[in-house]
Each structure stands twice: as structure tokens, then as C-alpha cells.
Amino acid sequence: MKITYSISQWNYFHYSSQPSLERVIAAVRGQGYGFELWGSWGDERNLYDEVGRARLAGPLDGMAVSLHTGFGYAQDFERYKDCIDTAKALKASAVVLHPGDLTLDEARGPDKEIVARNADYAAGQGVRLTLENGGLGFLAKAFEMCPHLGFCLDVGHVYLDNRRMGDFLDAFKDRLVHLHIQEILSPDEAAVPRQFADHYIPGTGGIPAEDWKLLAHTLRQIDYDGTAVFEIQPRNPLQTAFHGTRFFEGLLRA
């Protein structure tokens, strides 16, 4: 088993003050992580066009790289093409898709024409597409339409559909080539005001310990050789105070 740990550019969108993208990449490189790109940064709305591609080549040279599409690619093949071309130029291990990138109406399932068009173009460029969960039914239909489509398991997204880790691992572990690592909020944090119910530090929330153990067991079982990307936002001040209060009160009761 070989896991390449990586940090998502998405993590940095949650701070009011951001350094340049080059400084972020340099800091990530300095800690030995790979980097998962998203398609925009500040006022730069398309990092995957020719200008962005040329700009990123130097800072990312020699790093483990993957790309995330962002949102809305189903309606704009040129954005897809830019993303895939950038993945090829940067020797990225994978391009991660949201389910919404493969359909104009998620309730109706993946669109066969959109899936085929983008999968064919990616295959022609030697780029691996991976699909993030999503509902089980949507994933199954997409994988049936495109046998070469890989599976990206986002561990936090599992629970947003009232599922368990085993549901996705049992169904798609043989396709698993990419991971997004994060955490959901625990039930006792539910009353604390927040923007998201997930994307927190692994091990600090509500994913059951047995599910983490099952994931680790499965990765060993399939001899996983891929990337694990941390997609983590900071807790807001009220969430942080909640944890701080619980910790300090525990000290006082000891």
C-alpha cells in the first residue's frame, strides 16, 4: 500500500487574507505534501487556461498533483477541455469530478452524452477521470456508462445521504483510486452555528470509529496506491469555543 498525502487548494478559500498561490504551493511543498488544484484563485477565474497552465508549471514541478473541476462543467465542454489539458501538462494523477459535472439534472442521473464526450477526450489525453460521491445510484450508473471512470471517496460526503462507509466501499472499492479526507460534525455540535456540516479535522467529529477502521482495513485489503487529499476548513470561533469549553471543563472535573 502506498498513500500520497496531498492538500487541497479549497482549504485556503476560507481565510479572509490569502497569500499568493505561489506562496501557498511553496509552503505545501516545504512540508512534503502534494497539491490538489481548483480552477480559480481570487480574481483569477480560470487557472486551467493556457496562461494559468504556464504559470503553474514551475511552482508545481516535481510535486504530486491532482485537479478538481469545481462546479458546472457539464454545461461547458471548453472548461472541461481546459481542465483535462492542464492535467496532462502538469502530469496530474487524476481529475476529480462532482456528480453535477456529468449531468444537467442530477435527479435524472448521469447524462450519457456528457459522460462519453468528456471520458473520450480525457482518454485521448491520457488523463484519469475520477468521480466523487454522490449518491450510490448515481455512481453506479456513471460507472456503468464509463468502465474506465475511477472512484474518489470523499469520506465526509458519505454521511450527508444517511449512508455508512461500508455502503460505498462494498460497492466500489475495486474502483477506488483517490481519497478526500475530512470529518463531519458530531451530534453534540449540531446546535452550534456553522456554515458546513462537514470538512473538519479527521478524528474530531462524528464519523464512527468503526468506519475509520473499516476504511483503513479496506485500503490495506486492496493494496491502495493513490492520493489522500485533505479537504479541511477551520472551525469558526463558536465551534472552537465549544471544543475549548468541553476540554477545559473536563480538566476541572478531573
The 8 nearest C-alpha neighbors of each residue, nearest first, counted from 0:
[[1, 222, 223, 224, 219, 2, 218, 221],
 [0, 2, 224, 223, 225, 3, 222, 226],
 [3, 1, 225, 226, 224, 4, 227, 0],
 [2, 4, 226, 227, 225, 5, 1, 33],
 [5, 3, 227, 32, 226, 228, 2, 33],
 [4, 6, 33, 228, 32, 34, 227, 229],
 [7, 5, 34, 229, 228, 35, 33, 32],
 [8, 6, 35, 9, 230, 10, 34, 229],
 [7, 9, 10, 36, 11, 35, 37, 6],
 [10, 8, 7, 11, 12, 37, 230, 36],
 [11, 9, 8, 231, 232, 12, 7, 230],
 [10, 12, 13, 9, 8, 14, 17, 232],
 [11, 13, 9, 10, 14, 8, 17, 15],
 [14, 12, 11, 232, 10, 15, 233, 9],
 [13, 15, 16, 12, 11, 17, 10, 233],
 [16, 14, 17, 13, 12, 11, 18, 41],
 [17, 15, 14, 18, 13, 12, 11, 19],
 [16, 18, 14, 15, 19, 11, 12, 20],
 [19, 17, 22, 20, 23, 16, 21, 11],
 [18, 20, 22, 21, 23, 17, 24, 40],
 [19, 21, 23, 22, 24, 18, 40, 17],
 [20, 22, 24, 19, 23, 25, 58, 18],
 [23, 21, 25, 19, 20, 24, 26, 18],
 [22, 24, 20, 26, 25, 21, 27, 19],
 [25, 23, 27, 21, 26, 22, 28, 20],
 [24, 26, 22, 28, 23, 27, 29, 21],
 [27, 25, 29, 23, 28, 24, 22, 30],
 [28, 26, 24, 30, 29, 25, 32, 23],
 [29, 27, 25, 31, 26, 30, 32, 24],
 [28, 30, 26, 27, 31, 25, 32, 24],
 [31, 29, 27, 28, 32, 26, 25, 33],
 [30, 32, 28, 29, 27, 33, 4, 5],
 [33, 31, 5, 27, 28, 4, 30, 6],
 [32, 34, 5, 63, 62, 64, 6, 4],
 [33, 35, 6, 64, 5, 7, 36, 63],
 [36, 34, 7, 65, 66, 64, 8, 6],
 [35, 37, 66, 8, 67, 34, 65, 7],
 [38, 36, 67, 39, 8, 66, 69, 68],
 [37, 39, 46, 45, 47, 69, 68, 36],
 [40, 38, 44, 45, 46, 43, 37, 41],
 [41, 39, 43, 42, 44, 38, 20, 46],
 [42, 40, 43, 39, 44, 12, 17, 19],
 [41, 43, 44, 40, 39, 45, 46, 38],
 [44, 42, 40, 41, 39, 45, 46, 38],
 [43, 45, 39, 42, 46, 40, 38, 41],
 [46, 44, 39, 47, 38, 43, 48, 51],
 [45, 47, 51, 38, 39, 48, 44, 52],
 [46, 48, 45, 81, 51, 82, 52, 85],
 [47, 49, 51, 50, 81, 46, 52, 45],
 [50, 48, 52, 51, 53, 47, 81, 85],
 [51, 49, 53, 52, 48, 54, 46, 47],
 [52, 50, 46, 54, 48, 47, 53, 49],
 [51, 53, 49, 55, 50, 54, 47, 85],
 [52, 54, 50, 56, 51, 55, 49, 57],
 [53, 55, 51, 52, 56, 50, 57, 58],
 [56, 54, 52, 53, 58, 57, 59, 51],
 [55, 57, 53, 59, 54, 60, 58, 52],
 [56, 58, 60, 59, 55, 54, 53, 61],
 [59, 57, 55, 60, 56, 21, 24, 25],
 [60, 58, 62, 57, 56, 55, 61, 24],
 [61, 59, 57, 62, 58, 56, 89, 55],
 [60, 62, 59, 63, 64, 58, 57, 89],
 [63, 61, 59, 60, 33, 64, 28, 34],
 [62, 64, 33, 34, 61, 65, 91, 92],
 [65, 63, 91, 34, 35, 33, 62, 92],
 [64, 66, 35, 91, 93, 92, 94, 36],
 [67, 65, 94, 36, 35, 95, 37, 93],
 [68, 66, 95, 37, 94, 69, 36, 96],
 [67, 69, 96, 95, 70, 37, 66, 38],
 [68, 70, 67, 37, 38, 71, 97, 96],
 [71, 69, 72, 68, 100, 99, 97, 73],
 [70, 72, 73, 100, 74, 99, 69, 75],
 [71, 73, 100, 75, 74, 70, 79, 78],
 [74, 72, 100, 101, 71, 75, 102, 103],
 [73, 75, 72, 71, 76, 103, 100, 102],
 [76, 74, 72, 77, 78, 73, 79, 71],
 [75, 77, 79, 78, 80, 74, 72, 73],
 [76, 78, 80, 79, 75, 81, 72, 82],
 [79, 77, 81, 80, 76, 75, 72, 82],
 [80, 78, 76, 82, 77, 81, 72, 83],
 [79, 81, 77, 83, 78, 82, 84, 76],
 [82, 80, 78, 84, 47, 79, 48, 83],
 [83, 81, 79, 85, 47, 80, 84, 86],
 [84, 82, 86, 80, 85, 81, 121, 79],
 [83, 85, 81, 87, 86, 82, 80, 88],
 [84, 86, 88, 82, 87, 83, 47, 52],
 [87, 85, 91, 83, 89, 84, 88, 90],
 [86, 88, 90, 84, 85, 89, 126, 83],
 [87, 89, 85, 86, 90, 84, 52, 91],
 [88, 90, 86, 91, 87, 85, 56, 64],
 [91, 89, 87, 88, 86, 92, 64, 85],
 [92, 90, 64, 65, 86, 89, 93, 87],
 [91, 93, 65, 64, 90, 127, 94, 63],
 [94, 92, 127, 65, 91, 128, 95, 66],
 [93, 95, 66, 128, 67, 129, 65, 127],
 [96, 94, 67, 129, 130, 66, 128, 68],
 [97, 95, 130, 68, 131, 129, 100, 98],
 [96, 98, 99, 100, 131, 130, 95, 70],
 [99, 97, 100, 101, 133, 96, 131, 130],
 [100, 98, 97, 101, 102, 105, 71, 73],
 [99, 101, 73, 72, 98, 97, 71, 102],
 [102, 100, 73, 99, 109, 98, 114, 113],
 [101, 103, 109, 110, 104, 99, 105, 73],
 [102, 104, 73, 105, 74, 99, 101, 110],
 [105, 103, 102, 106, 107, 108, 99, 109],
 [106, 104, 108, 107, 102, 99, 103, 109],
 [105, 107, 104, 108, 137, 109, 102, 103],
 [108, 106, 105, 104, 109, 102, 110, 103],
 [107, 109, 105, 137, 106, 110, 102, 104],
 [110, 108, 102, 101, 141, 111, 137, 105],
 [109, 111, 102, 113, 112, 101, 114, 108],
 [110, 112, 114, 113, 115, 109, 144, 141],
 [111, 113, 115, 114, 110, 116, 117, 109],
 [114, 112, 116, 110, 115, 111, 101, 117],
 [115, 113, 111, 112, 117, 116, 101, 118],
 [114, 116, 118, 112, 113, 117, 119, 111],
 [117, 115, 113, 119, 114, 118, 112, 120],
 [116, 118, 120, 119, 114, 115, 121, 113],
 [117, 119, 121, 115, 120, 116, 114, 122],
 [120, 118, 122, 117, 116, 121, 115, 123],
 [119, 121, 117, 123, 122, 118, 116, 124],
 [122, 120, 126, 118, 124, 123, 119, 117],
 [123, 121, 125, 119, 124, 120, 126, 118],
 [122, 124, 120, 121, 125, 119, 126, 118],
 [125, 123, 121, 122, 126, 120, 87, 84],
 [124, 126, 122, 123, 121, 127, 87, 120],
 [125, 127, 121, 124, 122, 87, 128, 93],
 [128, 126, 93, 94, 129, 125, 121, 92],
 [127, 129, 94, 148, 93, 149, 95, 126],
 [130, 128, 149, 95, 150, 148, 151, 94],
 [131, 129, 96, 150, 151, 95, 149, 97],
 [130, 132, 151, 97, 152, 96, 133, 150],
 [133, 131, 134, 152, 153, 130, 156, 138],
 [132, 134, 98, 131, 135, 138, 137, 156],
 [133, 135, 137, 136, 132, 138, 160, 157],
 [136, 134, 138, 137, 139, 133, 167, 132],
 [135, 137, 139, 138, 134, 140, 108, 133],
 [136, 138, 140, 134, 108, 139, 135, 141],
 [139, 137, 141, 135, 136, 140, 142, 134],
 [138, 140, 136, 142, 137, 141, 135, 143],
 [139, 141, 143, 137, 138, 142, 144, 136],
 [140, 142, 144, 138, 143, 139, 109, 145],
 [143, 141, 145, 139, 144, 146, 140, 148],
 [142, 144, 140, 141, 145, 146, 139, 138],
 [143, 145, 141, 142, 140, 146, 111, 114],
 [144, 146, 142, 147, 143, 148, 141, 114],
 [147, 145, 142, 148, 143, 144, 149, 141],
 [148, 146, 145, 149, 142, 128, 127, 118],
 [147, 149, 145, 146, 129, 128, 142, 150],
 [150, 148, 129, 174, 176, 128, 130, 147],
 [149, 151, 175, 129, 130, 174, 176, 152],
 [152, 150, 177, 131, 178, 130, 129, 175],
 [153, 151, 178, 154, 131, 179, 132, 150],
 [154, 152, 179, 156, 155, 178, 151, 180],
 [153, 155, 157, 156, 152, 180, 179, 181],
 [156, 154, 157, 182, 153, 183, 181, 158],
 [155, 157, 159, 158, 153, 154, 132, 133],
 [158, 156, 155, 154, 162, 159, 163, 164],
 [157, 159, 161, 162, 160, 156, 155, 163],
 [158, 160, 156, 161, 157, 155, 162, 196],
 [159, 161, 158, 162, 157, 134, 156, 133],
 [162, 160, 158, 159, 163, 157, 156, 134],
 [163, 161, 158, 160, 157, 166, 164, 159],
 [164, 162, 165, 166, 157, 158, 161, 210],
 [163, 165, 166, 210, 167, 157, 168, 162],
 [164, 166, 168, 163, 167, 169, 213, 210],
 [167, 165, 164, 169, 163, 168, 170, 162],
 [168, 166, 170, 165, 169, 164, 171, 135],
 [167, 169, 172, 165, 171, 170, 166, 164],
 [170, 168, 167, 166, 165, 171, 172, 164],
 [169, 171, 167, 168, 172, 166, 173, 165],
 [170, 172, 168, 173, 174, 167, 169, 175],
 [173, 171, 168, 175, 174, 169, 170, 167],
 [172, 174, 171, 175, 221, 170, 168, 176],
 [175, 173, 150, 149, 172, 171, 176, 148],
 [174, 176, 150, 172, 173, 177, 151, 149],
 [175, 177, 225, 150, 149, 174, 151, 178],
 [176, 178, 151, 226, 225, 175, 227, 152],
 [179, 177, 227, 152, 151, 153, 228, 226],
 [178, 180, 153, 228, 227, 229, 152, 230],
 [181, 179, 229, 228, 154, 230, 178, 153],
 [182, 180, 198, 201, 199, 230, 155, 200],
 [181, 183, 199, 201, 198, 155, 197, 200],
 [184, 182, 197, 205, 204, 155, 196, 206],
 [185, 183, 204, 205, 196, 197, 188, 186],
 [205, 184, 186, 204, 188, 187, 183, 189],
 [187, 185, 189, 188, 184, 205, 204, 190],
 [186, 188, 185, 189, 190, 184, 191, 205],
 [189, 187, 186, 185, 191, 190, 184, 238],
 [190, 188, 186, 187, 191, 185, 184, 192],
 [189, 191, 188, 192, 187, 186, 193, 238],
 [190, 192, 188, 189, 238, 193, 237, 241],
 [193, 191, 190, 237, 194, 238, 189, 235],
 [194, 192, 195, 191, 235, 196, 238, 234],
 [193, 195, 196, 192, 235, 197, 234, 191],
 [196, 194, 197, 193, 198, 184, 183, 232],
 [197, 195, 184, 183, 194, 198, 193, 189],
 [196, 198, 183, 195, 182, 199, 184, 155],
 [199, 197, 231, 181, 182, 232, 230, 183],
 [198, 200, 182, 231, 181, 232, 197, 201],
 [201, 199, 182, 203, 181, 231, 202, 198],
 [202, 200, 182, 181, 203, 199, 180, 204],
 [201, 203, 204, 200, 182, 206, 205, 208],
 [204, 202, 201, 200, 182, 205, 199, 184],
 [205, 203, 185, 184, 183, 202, 182, 206],
 [204, 185, 206, 184, 183, 207, 186, 182],
 [205, 207, 204, 183, 208, 182, 210, 211],
 [208, 206, 210, 209, 205, 211, 204, 212],
 [209, 207, 211, 210, 212, 206, 202, 213],
 [208, 210, 212, 207, 211, 213, 206, 214],
 [209, 211, 213, 212, 207, 208, 164, 214],
 [210, 212, 214, 208, 213, 209, 215, 207],
 [213, 211, 209, 215, 210, 214, 216, 208],
 [212, 214, 210, 216, 211, 215, 209, 217],
 [213, 215, 217, 211, 212, 216, 210, 218],
 [214, 216, 212, 218, 213, 217, 211, 219],
 [217, 215, 213, 219, 214, 218, 220, 212],
 [216, 218, 220, 214, 219, 215, 213, 221],
 [219, 217, 223, 215, 220, 221, 216, 222],
 [218, 220, 222, 216, 217, 221, 0, 215],
 [219, 221, 217, 218, 222, 216, 223, 215],
 [220, 222, 223, 218, 219, 217, 173, 172],
 [223, 221, 0, 219, 220, 218, 224, 1],
 [222, 224, 0, 218, 221, 225, 1, 219],
 [225, 223, 1, 0, 2, 222, 176, 226],
 [226, 224, 2, 176, 177, 3, 223, 1],
 [225, 227, 3, 177, 2, 4, 178, 228],
 [228, 226, 178, 4, 179, 5, 3, 177],
 [229, 227, 5, 179, 6, 180, 4, 178],
 [228, 230, 180, 6, 231, 179, 7, 5],
 [231, 229, 7, 181, 10, 180, 198, 228],
 [230, 232, 198, 199, 10, 181, 229, 200],
 [231, 233, 10, 199, 198, 13, 234, 230],
 [234, 232, 235, 231, 199, 13, 200, 10],
 [233, 235, 238, 239, 232, 236, 199, 237],
 [234, 236, 238, 237, 239, 233, 193, 192],
 [237, 235, 239, 238, 240, 234, 241, 233],
 [238, 236, 240, 239, 235, 241, 191, 192],
 [237, 239, 241, 235, 240, 236, 234, 191],
 [238, 240, 236, 242, 237, 241, 234, 243],
 [241, 239, 243, 237, 238, 242, 244, 236],
 [240, 242, 238, 244, 239, 243, 237, 245],
 [243, 241, 245, 239, 240, 244, 246, 238],
 [242, 244, 240, 246, 241, 245, 239, 247],
 [245, 243, 247, 241, 246, 242, 240, 248],
 [244, 246, 242, 248, 243, 247, 249, 241],
 [245, 247, 243, 249, 244, 248, 242, 250],
 [248, 246, 250, 244, 249, 245, 243, 251],
 [249, 247, 251, 245, 250, 246, 244, 252],
 [248, 250, 246, 252, 247, 251, 245, 253],
 [249, 251, 247, 253, 248, 252, 246, 245],
 [252, 250, 248, 249, 253, 247, 246, 245],
 [251, 253, 249, 250, 248, 247, 246, 245],
 [252, 250, 251, 249, 248, 247, 246, 245]]
